[in-house]
């Protein structure tokens, strides 16, 4: 595994820990959901970097390239393939929206965290099983 890939995975795990702490200790659903999304984003960046050697930073670019990379991979079921765009909406609610509909529910946060755990674990297992492609 390339050092940058490992760094993305480490950041992903930091955000998983943060999501669990924010939800479990403080009951901040919006921030926990946002952290769950960011955990997935960094895991997706790890996969993209390991496979392509390129770093992607824009959310839409990461989501699109990730979708292409896992499109036919049976390890990524429909829920995992939809995780990034679905939880991006939680991030948007948490960070930008006000007024009616601007709350992240406990259920949304719990689902985001649970899926993020599975998302990161699937990518980590996949990358750990692949041979090192470093030059």
N, C-alpha and C positions, 0 to 999 in steps of 0.2 A: 504494500500500500504506500502510495506517495505521501510525503510529509504533509502537504497541503490538504490531502484527503483526510488524513488523521486529524488535522486541525479543525476541519469542518465538522467531523464527527464529534470531537471533543466539545465544540461549541454547541452542537445539537444536544448533547447530553446535559450541558449546563442549563440550557433552556428547558429541558424536561424536568430537571430538578427544581428550577424556578417555578414552572407551572404547578408542580405538585405542592411546593411550599406556599405559593400565593393562594392556591385553592384550599389546601388543608389547614393552614394556620390562620390566614386572614379572611378567607371566604370571599376573595375578590375574583369573581367569575370572569369579568372582562379581561383583566390582566392575565389571569391564568390561561384563558383561551388564546390570548395574543401570544403568550410565551409558548404554548403548544404549537401554534402555527410556525413560529420562528424556529422551534426545534426541528420541525419537518422541513422548513426551507433550507436550513443548514445541512441536513442529511441529504436532501436532493442535490444541493451544491456539491457535496462530497462525491456522490455518484457521477454527476456530470463531469467533475474535474478528473476523476479516476478514469472515466471512459474516453473523454475528449481532450484532456489536457488544458481546457479552457475554464476560466472563472466567469461565471455569470452572476450579475448582481441585481438586475431589474427583476422584480417579482414575476412579471408576465413572461420574461425570457426564461427564467428558471422553471416556471410551471410548464411552459410549452416544450422546452427541451427535455425535461423530465418525462413528460407524457410520451414523447417520441421514443425515448430510451426504454420505457417499460411497457409499451403498447402491447406487445405479444408475449410478455413474460408472465407465466402462470403464477409466479410467486406474489404478483401484485394483483389482488382481486379488485373488483369495482370500487369498493370502499377506499382502498389505499390509493388507487389512481385518482379518485375524486378528492382526496384529503386536502391537497394544497389549495385548489380554488375554493372549496367549501369553507375551510378555516380562514382563508384570506378575508372572507366576509366578516368573521368574528374579529379579526384584527382591525378591519375598517370600522366596525361598530365601536370597538374599544377605543380607537384612537381618534376618530373623526366625527362620528355622528352625534347629534344632540336631539332632544325632543322625543316624540313617540317612536318606538321601535329602536331606541338607542341603548337598550339594555341587553347584556348577554345573560341568558338564564343559567341557572345552576346545571341544568341538564345539558345545555349546549357546551358548557365548559367541561363537564365530566366526559362527554362523548369526545370532545376534541383532545383531551388529555389521553384518554384510553387509546384512541386511534393513533395519536402521535407516538405513544410508546410502541405500538405495533409497527408503525411506519419506520421509525428509527431502528428498531430491532431487525426488521426485514432488510433494510439497506445495509446495516452493519454486518449481518450474517452473509449477505451476498458479497460484500467487498472483502470480508475476511477470508472467504472461500476462493476468491479469484487469485490467480497468480499475479505477483508484482509485475507491473508493466513499466516500472521506472527505467529510464535510460541507464 
